[in-house]
């Protein structure tokens, strides 16, 4: 009498049970991968925002340091933007725009987007070259204010107006 050898392989039921167990193990891993991708996107947006702020502040600081016109005194300290001529900086629809009025034709460039506030001021006009303070507040495009995230970041720089004598 010959005995039949047992068949090698898995039954359909065993394969389905194995797939169900694998799916239960993989489900939390997919959530972790999605959270990691969201975190990476949030960090990238923050880095891009910081790069935009550095570019905008660097261009304004460079223009302020090149100022050749009459430096402000206590009488005309209320209009620091005029000292940056021929460049003008305006906030339009959340974009910080630099306009070069000396160029023919007049050129405009977007320095940063997502700008909530932009301010130029001279905190103190004393002896010597005055100091110009530049404040820039940018909103993050991927920010959820309800999620407890900081949705805007303030950047500031100070620079002495004009060239050193």
Helices and strands as residue ranges (DSSP letters): H 12-65, G 74-76, G 80-84, E 87-92, E 95-100, E 107-113, E 115-121, E 131-139, G 145-147, E 152-160
